[in-house]
Amino acid sequence: MNAENADNKNNNDSNDDPKETIRSSFWHEQAEPDNPFAAAVCRCAGFDVYGDLLGKASWIEYLYLLFQGEQPDAAQTKLLNGLAVAIANPGPRDYSVHAAMAAGAGGSTLASNLMAALAVGAGRLGGAREVCEAMGLWEQCGRDLNTWQRALEQYRNARQTVTADIWPAAQHPPGFDPRGISCPTPIRQTLTQLADNNVAIHLQWLQEHRSDMEAAAALPLAISGVAAAAFMDLGFDHQQGEMLYLLLRLPGAAAHALDQHGQSRRTFPFFRNGINLQNDPGPKRGSP
């Protein structure tokens, strides 16, 4: 990212229009002289977005700036970019992608496809809330294997009680796959690739102790656990990690939903022989 105009970061207050009423902790706008509803200058954390960043900063660098309020260094950019590639398309076996595909196959609006993916991918079963809670475990346990083993064993042995909460009670240790048999190859590949970075302290520790942690959890590591460690290495807080996990997984959901649009339900890749309609009129003339 080229920061030639980074001095703007220290001059925001002096540039503030006293009549301006829009306030944000990281965003500042100056209105067009002839239209108060249109911005003439937009600054993110002091950087002129259209005058300085556009054409010079990458999407990942700008994303980091939006959430952290400062530009990433080369190692942070590499790590966030690698994570974004790894989770961009969780694939049709993922619940959130499956939801988007079902919405697409059913002819729902495009916005509804993404809303379905967000709704299903927000929770504690491989979703963004699980990443948030896994980051909480990292804060609690640090990089101490004994503390992790005790915490994971408590999850295994605890009887979850229903409490008044937005989220249902957790049924497994966050960051691990409750339906897994062994750690899948893509997750091991992702962990190895992301850990090869001088800022990936949590990821390197996770790679070293993965087998021990899986034994304590009696479950294999999930991609949510890898993402949680990566977000910790990037300095994001729980809410930022939860939000980014939702955001970065949407491209695959969108692509799979579009792939299903306009196709017959008979070509839907799941439950093809398990859906029986009474009085099924059959395919329309000319359709597959």
Phi and psi in degrees as GROMACS dihedral restraints (atoms count N, CA, C in turn):
[ dihedral_restraints ]
;  ai    aj    ak    al  type     phi  dphi    fc
    3     4     5     6     1   -85.3    20    10
    4     5     6     7     1   122.6    20    10
    6     7     8     9     1  -113.2    20    10
    7     8     9    10     1    40.4    20    10
    9    10    11    12     1   -58.6    20    10
   10    11    12    13     1   -34.5    20    10
   12    13    14    15     1  -102.9    20    10
   13    14    15    16     1    28.0    20    10
   15    16    17    18     1   -64.9    20    10
   16    17    18    19     1   -16.4    20    10
   18    19    20    21     1   -59.2    20    10
   19    20    21    22     1   -24.0    20    10
   21    22    23    24     1   -58.5    20    10
   22    23    24    25     1   -26.9    20    10
   24    25    26    27     1   -61.9    20    10
   25    26    27    28     1   -30.9    20    10
   27    28    29    30     1   -96.1    20    10
   28    29    30    31     1    -0.9    20    10
   30    31    32    33     1  -117.2    20    10
   31    32    33    34     1    12.8    20    10
   33    34    35    36     1   -58.9    20    10
   34    35    36    37     1   -43.7    20    10
   36    37    38    39     1   -62.8    20    10
   37    38    39    40     1   -38.9    20    10
   39    40    41    42     1   -71.7    20    10
   40    41    42    43     1   -21.7    20    10
   42    43    44    45     1   -91.8    20    10
   43    44    45    46     1    -6.1    20    10
   45    46    47    48     1   -63.8    20    10
   46    47    48    49     1   132.6    20    10
   48    49    50    51     1   -79.0    20    10
   49    50    51    52     1   121.6    20    10
   51    52    53    54     1   -59.9    20    10
   52    53    54    55     1   -20.0    20    10
   54    55    56    57     1   -88.7    20    10
   55    56    57    58     1    -9.4    20    10
   57    58    59    60     1   -71.3    20    10
   58    59    60    61     1   133.4    20    10
   60    61    62    63     1  -114.2    20    10
   61    62    63    64     1    -7.4    20    10
   63    64    65    66     1   -80.1    20    10
   64    65    66    67     1   125.0    20    10
   66    67    68    69     1  -128.6    20    10
   67    68    69    70     1   139.2    20    10
   69    70    71    72     1  -150.8    20    10
   70    71    72    73     1   151.4    20    10
   72    73    74    75     1   -72.9    20    10
   73    74    75    76     1   -18.9    20    10
   75    76    77    78     1  -131.4    20    10
   76    77    78    79     1    -8.3    20    10
   78    79    80    81     1  -122.4    20    10
   79    80    81    82     1   135.6    20    10
   81    82    83    84     1  -135.9    20    10
   82    83    84    85     1   136.0    20    10
   84    85    86    87     1  -126.6    20    10
   85    86    87    88     1   149.9    20    10
   87    88    89    90     1  -119.1    20    10
   88    89    90    91     1   129.8    20    10
   90    91    92    93     1   -75.4    20    10
   91    92    93    94     1   155.2    20    10
   93    94    95    96     1   -64.3    20    10
   94    95    96    97     1   143.1    20    10
   96    97    98    99     1   -58.2    20    10
   97    98    99   100     1   -31.5    20    10
   99   100   101   102     1  -103.1    20    10
  100   101   102   103     1     3.6    20    10
  102   103   104   105     1  -153.9    20    10
  103   104   105   106     1   102.8    20    10
  105   106   107   108     1   -68.8    20    10
  106   107   108   109     1   -10.7    20    10
  108   109   110   111     1   -92.9    20    10
  109   110   111   112     1    -0.8    20    10
  111   112   113   114     1  -123.5    20    10
  112   113   114   115     1   139.5    20    10
  114   115   116   117     1   -88.3    20    10
  115   116   117   118     1   136.9    20    10
  117   118   119   120     1   -93.1    20    10
  118   119   120   121     1   -35.9    20    10
  120   121   122   123     1  -133.8    20    10
  121   122   123   124     1   132.9    20    10
  123   124   125   126     1  -123.4    20    10
  124   125   126   127     1   124.6    20    10
  126   127   128   129     1  -119.1    20    10
  127   128   129   130     1   131.5    20    10
  129   130   131   132     1  -110.6    20    10
  130   131   132   133     1   115.4    20    10
  132   133   134   135     1    52.4    20    10
  133   134   135   136     1    33.3    20    10
  135   136   137   138     1    94.3    20    10
  136   137   138   139     1   -13.3    20    10
  138   139   140   141     1   -89.4    20    10
  139   140   141   142     1   132.4    20    10
  141   142   143   144     1   -71.5    20    10
  142   143   144   145     1   109.2    20    10
  144   145   146   147     1   -62.1    20    10
  145   146   147   148     1   -48.3    20    10
  147   148   149   150     1   -92.0    20    10
  148   149   150   151     1   -16.9    20    10
  150   151   152   153     1   -98.5    20    10
  151   152   153   154     1   -21.3    20    10
  153   154   155   156     1  -124.5    20    10
  154   155   156   157     1   -44.3    20    10
  156   157   158   159     1   -82.6    20    10
  157   158   159   160     1   -39.7    20    10
  159   160   161   162     1   -61.1    20    10
  160   161   162   163     1   124.3    20    10
  162   163   164   165     1    89.0    20    10
  163   164   165   166     1    -7.8    20    10
  165   166   167   168     1  -121.7    20    10
  166   167   168   169     1   -36.2    20    10
  168   169   170   171     1   -95.8    20    10
  169   170   171   172     1   144.7    20    10
  171   172   173   174     1   -81.3    20    10
  172   173   174   175     1   165.5    20    10
  174   175   176   177     1   -57.7    20    10
  175   176   177   178     1   -43.2    20    10
  177   178   179   180     1   -67.2    20    10
  178   179   180   181     1   -39.6    20    10
  180   181   182   183     1   -63.9    20    10
  181   182   183   184     1   -41.2    20    10
  183   184   185   186     1   -68.4    20    10
  184   185   186   187     1   -38.4    20    10
  186   187   188   189     1   -61.1    20    10
  187   188   189   190     1   -44.7    20    10
  189   190   191   192     1   -61.8    20    10
  190   191   192   193     1   -43.0    20    10
  192   193   194   195     1   -60.9    20    10
  193   194   195   196     1   -42.1    20    10
  195   196   197   198     1   -59.7    20    10
  196   197   198   199     1   -40.9    20    10
  198   199   200   201     1   -88.6    20    10
  199   200   201   202     1   -31.8    20    10
  201   202   203   204     1  -105.0    20    10
  202   203   204   205     1   -16.6    20    10
  204   205   206   207     1    76.6    20    10
  205   206   207   208     1    12.7    20    10
  207   208   209   210     1  -151.8    20    10
  208   209   210   211     1   157.7    20    10
  210   211   212   213     1   -79.2    20    10
  211   212   213   214     1   143.4    20    10
  213   214   215   216     1   -79.1    20    10
  214   215   216   217     1   155.3    20    10
  216   217   218   219     1   -85.2    20    10
  217   218   219   220     1  -179.1    20    10
  219   220   221   222     1   -62.3    20    10
  220   221   222   223     1   -39.2    20    10
  222   223   224   225     1   -68.7    20    10
  223   224   225   226     1   -41.2    20    10
  225   226   227   228     1   -65.7    20    10
  226   227   228   229     1   -40.1    20    10
  228   229   230   231     1   -62.1    20    10
  229   230   231   232     1   -44.9    20    10
  231   232   233   234     1   -61.4    20    10
  232   233   234   235     1   -42.6    20    10
  234   235   236   237     1   -67.4    20    10
  235   236   237   238     1   -46.9    20    10
  237   238   239   240     1   -66.2    20    10
  238   239   240   241     1   -37.8    20    10
  240   241   242   243     1   -65.3    20    10
  241   242   243   244     1   -41.8    20    10
  243   244   245   246     1   -63.4    20    10
  244   245   246   247     1   -43.0    20    10
  246   247   248   249     1   -63.5    20    10
  247   248   249   250     1   -41.2    20    10
  249   250   251   252     1   -61.3    20    10
  250   251   252   253     1   -40.5    20    10
  252   253   254   255     1   -66.5    20    10
  253   254   255   256     1   -42.0    20    10
  255   256   257   258     1   -64.7    20    10
  256   257   258   259     1   -34.7    20    10
  258   259   260   261     1  -109.3    20    10
  259   260   261   262     1     5.2    20    10
  261   262   263   264     1   -60.9    20    10
  262   263   264   265     1   -35.2    20    10
  264   265   266   267     1  -133.1    20    10
  265   266   267   268     1    93.4    20    10
  267   268   269   270     1   -63.9    20    10
  268   269   270   271     1   -17.0    20    10
  270   271   272   273     1    92.0    20    10
  271   272   273   274     1   162.2    20    10
  273   274   275   276     1   -65.5    20    10
  274   275   276   277     1   -16.4    20    10
  276   277   278   279     1   -74.6    20    10
  277   278   279   280     1   -18.8    20    10
  279   280   281   282     1   -72.4    20    10
  280   281   282   283     1   140.5    20    10
  282   283   284   285     1   -61.5    20    10
  283   284   285   286     1   -40.8    20    10
  285   286   287   288     1   -68.9    20    10
  286   287   288   289     1   -38.8    20    10
  288   289   290   291     1   -68.2    20    10
  289   290   291   292     1   -40.9    20    10
  291   292   293   294     1   -58.6    20    10
  292   293   294   295     1   -41.1    20    10
  294   295   296   297     1   -63.3    20    10
  295   296   297   298     1   -42.9    20    10
  297   298   299   300     1   -64.8    20    10
  298   299   300   301     1   -38.6    20    10
  300   301   302   303     1   -64.9    20    10
  301   302   303   304     1   -41.9    20    10
  303   304   305   306     1   -63.7    20    10
  304   305   306   307     1   -40.5    20    10
  306   307   308   309     1   -64.1    20    10
  307   308   309   310     1   -40.2    20    10
  309   310   311   312     1   -65.4    20    10
  310   311   312   313     1   -43.6    20    10
  312   313   314   315     1   -65.5    20    10
  313   314   315   316     1   -28.9    20    10
  315   316   317   318     1   -82.3    20    10
  316   317   318   319     1    -2.2    20    10
  318   319   320   321     1    83.1    20    10
  319   320   321   322     1    18.1    20    10
  321   322   323   324     1   -67.8    20    10
  322   323   324   325     1   162.9    20    10
  324   325   326   327     1   -64.9    20    10
  325   326   327   328     1   158.5    20    10
  327   328   329   330     1   -61.5    20    10
  328   329   330   331     1   -39.6    20    10
  330   331   332   333     1   -61.9    20    10
  331   332   333   334     1   -37.6    20    10
  333   334   335   336     1   -64.2    20    10
  334   335   336   337     1   -33.9    20    10
  336   337   338   339     1   -60.3    20    10
  337   338   339   340     1   -46.4    20    10
  339   340   341   342     1   -69.9    20    10
  340   341   342   343     1   -36.0    20    10
  342   343   344   345     1   -64.4    20    10
  343   344   345   346     1   -36.8    20    10
  345   346   347   348     1   -63.8    20    10
  346   347   348   349     1   -43.3    20    10
  348   349   350   351     1   -63.3    20    10
  349   350   351   352     1   -42.3    20    10
  351   352   353   354     1   -65.6    20    10
  352   353   354   355     1   -43.1    20    10
  354   355   356   357     1   -62.8    20    10
  355   356   357   358     1   -47.1    20    10
  357   358   359   360     1   -73.9    20    10
  358   359   360   361     1   -34.2    20    10
  360   361   362   363     1   -87.4    20    10
  361   362   363   364     1    12.2    20    10
  363   364   365   366     1   -94.6    20    10
  364   365   366   367     1   -13.4    20    10
  366   367   368   369     1   -92.8    20    10
  367   368   369   370     1  -157.7    20    10
  369   370   371   372     1   -93.1    20    10
  370   371   372   373     1    -1.8    20    10
  372   373   374   375     1  -107.0    20    10
  373   374   375   376     1    81.9    20    10
  375   376   377   378     1    75.9    20    10
  376   377   378   379     1    10.3    20    10
  378   379   380   381     1  -103.5    20    10
  379   380   381   382     1  -170.0    20    10
  381   382   383   384     1   -67.4    20    10
  382   383   384   385     1   -33.5    20    10
  384   385   386   387     1   -65.6    20    10
  385   386   387   388     1   -33.0    20    10
  387   388   389   390     1   -64.4    20    10
  388   389   390   391     1   -39.2    20    10
  390   391   392   393     1   -62.5    20    10
  391   392   393   394     1   -43.9    20    10
  393   394   395   396     1   -57.4    20    10
  394   395   396   397     1   -45.7    20    10
  396   397   398   399     1   -73.2    20    10
  397   398   399   400     1   -31.7    20    10
  399   400   401   402     1   -66.2    20    10
  400   401   402   403     1   -35.7    20    10
  402   403   404   405     1   -65.9    20    10
  403   404   405   406     1   -34.6    20    10
  405   406   407   408     1   -63.1    20    10
  406   407   408   409     1   -37.6    20    10
  408   409   410   411     1   -65.4    20    10
  409   410   411   412     1   -37.2    20    10
  411   412   413   414     1   -61.7    20    10
  412   413   414   415     1   -41.7    20    10
  414   415   416   417     1   -65.6    20    10
  415   416   417   418     1   -36.8    20    10
  417   418   419   420     1   -72.7    20    10
  418   419   420   421     1   -41.9    20    10
  420   421   422   423     1  -100.9    20    10
  421   422   423   424     1   -20.3    20    10
  423   424   425   426     1    60.8    20    10
  424   425   426   427     1  -139.9    20    10
  426   427   428   429     1  -115.2    20    10
  427   428   429   430     1    51.4    20    10
  429   430   431   432     1  -117.6    20    10
  430   431   432   433     1   113.0    20    10
  432   433   434   435     1   -63.4    20    10
  433   434   435   436     1   -40.8    20    10
  435   436   437   438     1   -61.9    20    10
  436   437   438   439     1   -41.3    20    10
  438   439   440   441     1   -65.4    20    10
  439   440   441   442     1   -40.5    20    10
  441   442   443   444     1   -62.6    20    10
  442   443   444   445     1   -44.8    20    10
  444   445   446   447     1   -61.4    20    10
  445   446   447   448     1   -42.1    20    10
  447   448   449   450     1   -64.5    20    10
  448   449   450   451     1   -43.1    20    10
  450   451   452   453     1   -65.1    20    10
  451   452   453   454     1   -42.0    20    10
  453   454   455   456     1   -69.4    20    10
  454   455   456   457     1   -36.9    20    10
  456   457   458   459     1   -67.4    20    10
  457   458   459   460     1   -33.0    20    10
  459   460   461   462     1   -64.0    20    10
  460   461   462   463     1   -39.9    20    10
  462   463   464   465     1   -62.1    20    10
  463   464   465   466     1   -39.9    20    10
  465   466   467   468     1   -66.3    20    10
  466   467   468   469     1   -38.8    20    10
  468   469   470   471     1   -94.9    20    10
  469   470   471   472     1   -16.6    20    10
  471   472   473   474     1   -73.5    20    10
  472   473   474   475     1   142.5    20    10
  474   475   476   477     1   -93.3    20    10
  475   476   477   478     1   113.0    20    10
  477   478   479   480     1   -70.3    20    10
  478   479   480   481     1   130.4    20    10
  480   481   482   483     1  -104.8    20    10
  481   482   483   484     1   149.7    20    10
  483   484   485   486     1   -80.4    20    10
  484   485   486   487     1   124.4    20    10
  486   487   488   489     1  -123.6    20    10
  487   488   489   490     1   161.9    20    10
  489   490   491   492     1   -73.7    20    10
  490   491   492   493     1   101.3    20    10
  492   493   494   495     1  -151.1    20    10
  493   494   495   496     1   160.4    20    10
  495   496   497   498     1   -65.0    20    10
  496   497   498   499     1   -38.2    20    10
  498   499   500   501     1   -98.8    20    10
  499   500   501   502     1   141.6    20    10
  501   502   503   504     1   -61.5    20    10
  502   503   504   505     1   159.6    20    10
  504   505   506   507     1   -60.2    20    10
  505   506   507   508     1   141.2    20    10
  507   508   509   510     1   -66.2    20    10
  508   509   510   511     1   137.9    20    10
  510   511   512   513     1  -111.0    20    10
  511   512   513   514     1    -1.2    20    10
  513   514   515   516     1  -159.5    20    10
  514   515   516   517     1   162.4    20    10
  516   517   518   519     1   -63.3    20    10
  517   518   519   520     1   130.2    20    10
  519   520   521   522     1   -64.6    20    10
  520   521   522   523     1   137.5    20    10
  522   523   524   525     1    98.0    20    10
  523   524   525   526     1     0.5    20    10
  525   526   527   528     1  -128.0    20    10
  526   527   528   529     1   154.9    20    10
  528   529   530   531     1   -94.9    20    10
  529   530   531   532     1   110.9    20    10
  531   532   533   534     1   -68.5    20    10
  532   533   534   535     1   -15.8    20    10
  534   535   536   537     1  -110.1    20    10
  535   536   537   538     1     8.0    20    10
  537   538   539   540     1   -81.7    20    10
  538   539   540   541     1   157.2    20    10
  540   541   542   543     1  -106.9    20    10
  541   542   543   544     1   -50.5    20    10
  543   544   545   546     1  -142.3    20    10
  544   545   546   547     1   166.7    20    10
  546   547   548   549     1   -70.4    20    10
  547   548   549   550     1   119.7    20    10
  549   550   551   552     1   -62.5    20    10
  550   551   552   553     1   152.1    20    10
  552   553   554   555     1   -55.4    20    10
  553   554   555   556     1   -47.4    20    10
  555   556   557   558     1   -60.3    20    10
  556   557   558   559     1   -32.1    20    10
  558   559   560   561     1   -70.7    20    10
  559   560   561   562     1   -41.9    20    10
  561   562   563   564     1   -64.7    20    10
  562   563   564   565     1   -38.5    20    10
  564   565   566   567     1   -65.6    20    10
  565   566   567   568     1   -42.0    20    10
  567   568   569   570     1   -63.0    20    10
  568   569   570   571     1   -45.9    20    10
  570   571   572   573     1   -60.9    20    10
  571   572   573   574     1   -43.6    20    10
  573   574   575   576     1   -63.2    20    10
  574   575   576   577     1   -44.0    20    10
  576   577   578   579     1   -66.7    20    10
  577   578   579   580     1   -46.9    20    10
  579   580   581   582     1   -69.7    20    10
  580   581   582   583     1   -32.0    20    10
  582   583   584   585     1   -69.7    20    10
  583   584   585   586     1   -17.4    20    10
  585   586   587   588     1   -81.7    20    10
  586   587   588   589     1    68.4    20    10
  588   589   590   591     1  -160.8    20    10
  589   590   591   592     1   136.4    20    10
  591   592   593   594     1   -72.0    20    10
  592   593   594   595     1    -9.2    20    10
  594   595   596   597     1  -100.1    20    10
  595   596   597   598     1    -1.6    20    10
  597   598   599   600     1   -87.8    20    10
  598   599   600   601     1    59.1    20    10
  600   601   602   603     1   -66.6    20    10
  601   602   603   604     1   -46.9    20    10
  603   604   605   606     1   -67.4    20    10
  604   605   606   607     1   -40.0    20    10
  606   607   608   609     1   -65.2    20    10
  607   608   609   610     1   -40.5    20    10
  609   610   611   612     1   -64.2    20    10
  610   611   612   613     1   -41.3    20    10
  612   613   614   615     1   -64.9    20    10
  613   614   615   616     1   -42.1    20    10
  615   616   617   618     1   -62.3    20    10
  616   617   618   619     1   -41.7    20    10
  618   619   620   621     1   -62.3    20    10
  619   620   621   622     1   -41.1    20    10
  621   622   623   624     1   -67.2    20    10
  622   623   624   625     1   -36.3    20    10
  624   625   626   627     1  -111.7    20    10
  625   626   627   628     1    16.2    20    10
  627   628   629   630     1   -56.6    20    10
  628   629   630   631     1   -47.0    20    10
  630   631   632   633     1   -61.7    20    10
  631   632   633   634     1   -41.4    20    10
  633   634   635   636     1   -65.1    20    10
  634   635   636   637     1   -40.4    20    10
  636   637   638   639     1   -70.3    20    10
  637   638   639   640     1   -37.9    20    10
  639   640   641   642     1   -64.1    20    10
  640   641   642   643     1   -36.7    20    10
  642   643   644   645     1   -66.3    20    10
  643   644   645   646     1   -40.7    20    10
  645   646   647   648     1   -67.5    20    10
  646   647   648   649     1   -36.1    20    10
  648   649   650   651     1   -83.2    20    10
  649   650   651   652     1   -16.4    20    10
  651   652   653   654     1    56.8    20    10
  652   653   654   655     1    29.2    20    10
  654   655   656   657     1  -147.1    20    10
  655   656   657   658     1   152.6    20    10
  657   658   659   660     1   -78.4    20    10
  658   659   660   661     1   156.1    20    10
  660   661   662   663     1   -63.0    20    10
  661   662   663   664     1   141.0    20    10
  663   664   665   666     1  -108.9    20    10
  664   665   666   667     1   165.2    20    10
  666   667   668   669     1   -63.3    20    10
  667   668   669   670     1   -27.9    20    10
  669   670   671   672     1   -62.7    20    10
  670   671   672   673     1   -34.6    20    10
  672   673   674   675     1   -69.7    20    10
  673   674   675   676     1   -37.5    20    10
  675   676   677   678     1   -66.0    20    10
  676   677   678   679     1   -43.9    20    10
  678   679   680   681     1   -62.2    20    10
  679   680   681   682     1   -41.4    20    10
  681   682   683   684     1   -60.2    20    10
  682   683   684   685     1   -43.7    20    10
  684   685   686   687     1   -64.3    20    10
  685   686   687   688     1   -40.4    20    10
  687   688   689   690     1   -64.5    20    10
  688   689   690   691     1   -43.0    20    10
  690   691   692   693     1   -63.9    20    10
  691   692   693   694     1   -35.6    20    10
  693   694   695   696     1   -63.4    20    10
  694   695   696   697     1   -43.0    20    10
  696   697   698   699     1   -64.8    20    10
  697   698   699   700     1   -28.1    20    10
  699   700   701   702     1   -86.8    20    10
  700   701   702   703     1    -3.3    20    10
  702   703   704   705     1    82.7    20    10
  703   704   705   706     1    16.7    20    10
  705   706   707   708     1   -81.2    20    10
  706   707   708   709     1   149.6    20    10
  708   709   710   711     1   -88.0    20    10
  709   710   711   712     1   179.6    20    10
  711   712   713   714     1   -59.0    20    10
  712   713   714   715     1   -47.0    20    10
  714   715   716   717     1   -66.2    20    10
  715   716   717   718     1   -38.7    20    10
  717   718   719   720     1   -64.4    20    10
  718   719   720   721     1   -41.6    20    10
  720   721   722   723     1   -63.4    20    10
  721   722   723   724     1   -42.6    20    10
  723   724   725   726     1   -62.5    20    10
  724   725   726   727     1   -44.3    20    10
  726   727   728   729     1   -67.2    20    10
  727   728   729   730     1   -43.5    20    10
  729   730   731   732     1   -66.3    20    10
  730   731   732   733     1   -35.3    20    10
  732   733   734   735     1   -64.5    20    10
  733   734   735   736     1   -39.6    20    10
  735   736   737   738     1   -62.1    20    10
  736   737   738   739     1   -46.6    20    10
  738   739   740   741     1   -67.6    20    10
  739   740   741   742     1   -46.7    20    10
  741   742   743   744     1   -73.5    20    10
  742   743   744   745     1   -14.9    20    10
  744   745   746   747     1   -94.2    20    10
  745   746   747   748     1    -4.0    20    10
  747   748   749   750     1   -70.3    20    10
  748   749   750   751     1   -32.9    20    10
  750   751   752   753     1   -55.6    20    10
  751   752   753   754     1   -43.9    20    10
  753   754   755   756     1   -66.0    20    10
  754   755   756   757     1   -40.9    20    10
  756   757   758   759     1   -60.7    20    10
  757   758   759   760     1   -42.0    20    10
  759   760   761   762     1   -64.8    20    10
  760   761   762   763     1   -45.0    20    10
  762   763   764   765     1   -64.6    20    10
  763   764   765   766     1   -41.8    20    10
  765   766   767   768     1   -69.9    20    10
  766   767   768   769     1   -35.6    20    10
  768   769   770   771     1   -63.8    20    10
  769   770   771   772     1   -44.2    20    10
  771   772   773   774     1   -62.6    20    10
  772   773   774   775     1   -35.0    20    10
  774   775   776   777     1   -63.9    20    10
  775   776   777   778     1   -28.1    20    10
  777   778   779   780     1   -89.3    20    10
  778   779   780   781     1   -20.6    20    10
  780   781   782   783     1   -61.8    20    10
  781   782   783   784     1   134.4    20    10
  783   784   785   786     1    82.7    20    10
  784   785   786   787     1    -2.9    20    10
  786   787   788   789     1   -95.1    20    10
  787   788   789   790     1   158.9    20    10
  789   790   791   792     1   -72.2    20    10
  790   791   792   793     1   148.9    20    10
  792   793   794   795     1   -61.4    20    10
  793   794   795   796     1   -22.2    20    10
  795   796   797   798     1   -69.2    20    10
  796   797   798   799     1   -17.9    20    10
  798   799   800   801     1   -96.0    20    10
  799   800   801   802     1     0.1    20    10
  801   802   803   804     1   -61.7    20    10
  802   803   804   805     1   132.0    20    10
  804   805   806   807     1   -73.3    20    10
  805   806   807   808     1    -4.2    20    10
  807   808   809   810     1  -119.7    20    10
  808   809   810   811     1   144.7    20    10
  810   811   812   813     1    56.6    20    10
  811   812   813   814     1    32.5    20    10
  813   814   815   816     1   -60.2    20    10
  814   815   816   817     1   -37.1    20    10
  816   817   818   819     1   -97.2    20    10
  817   818   819   820     1     4.3    20    10
  819   820   821   822     1  -106.3    20    10
  820   821   822   823     1    -0.2    20    10
  822   823   824   825     1  -110.6    20    10
  823   824   825   826     1   113.1    20    10
  825   826   827   828     1  -121.0    20    10
  826   827   828   829     1   118.7    20    10
  828   829   830   831     1   -97.4    20    10
  829   830   831   832     1   132.3    20    10
  831   832   833   834     1   -75.5    20    10
  832   833   834   835     1   140.1    20    10
  834   835   836   837     1    57.6    20    10
  835   836   837   838     1    38.1    20    10
  837   838   839   840     1   -62.9    20    10
  838   839   840   841     1   119.9    20    10
  840   841   842   843     1   -72.4    20    10
  841   842   843   844     1    -8.4    20    10
  843   844   845   846     1    86.2    20    10
  844   845   846   847     1   175.9    20    10
  846   847   848   849     1   -69.0    20    10
  847   848   849   850     1   149.5    20    10
  849   850   851   852     1   -67.1    20    10
  850   851   852   853     1   154.0    20    10
  852   853   854   855     1   -59.4    20    10
  853   854   855   856     1   128.1    20    10
  855   856   857   858     1    91.8    20    10
  856   857   858   859     1    -7.9    20    10
  858   859   860   861     1   -95.2    20    10
  859   860   861   862     1   160.3    20    10
